[in-house]
């Protein structure tokens, strides 16, 4: 009996301060996410160029190099070197003694990432990257592979449907239906190389897809930028610390 009385008194004492807390307020907070590469040793960054595979409807090498440069210009850590993207496929063609395909050939030369395996030997060529680094005053070098392909999917999808209920009020409900979808898949792999030594510092790989109704005509370049928008925040965080902004609710 005494134990229950004491417990009741403690509970009442704890509740009394809370009874006076009649208002709440938000406090803005920032959570830093540390960069995955220490770029303190570099003053410049060179987006060199990429091996590409998949559809030939866009020039993924040029578009990727151009887009990454534009994003990096907004960062204060490194100065972006302005130069044309390297034609790494042509560089490897010459090394391997392979004649380039005819311009009239519409079929993709490298249909997927597996087709690039032999050409990826260029990323391990330290002398090549050291020579490039010396030409541009020893920057951090960004290169890698970009696979951009058309994809098709079929299956059950959910979508909102407008209905009018018994009271004459419009409302929405979720319906499921079988659909044919098509779109594009983007699989970039970014390789960061020390322009002083030719050594690889870090590698990041991604995969994103964008699917649309089969009857919808979506330009390849538009879908490419849509998918790259999903990749860019993580790519930028590789080089610089990002801050996630949010809020916490406190009692007053």
Secondary structure, DSSP 8 states (H G I E B T S, - for coil): -HHHHHHHHHHHHHHHHHHT---EEEEEEEEEE--SS--TT-SEEEEEEEEEEE-SSS-HHHHHHHHHHHHHTT-SSSEE-------HHHHHHHHHT-----TT--S-SS-SGGGGGGGGGGGG-HHHHHHHHHHTTS-EEEEEEEEEEEEEEEEEEEEEEEEE-TTS-EEEEEEEEEEEEEEEEEEEEEEEEETTT--EEEEEE--EEEEEETT----HHHHHHHHHHHHHHHHHHHHS-EEEEEEEEEE-
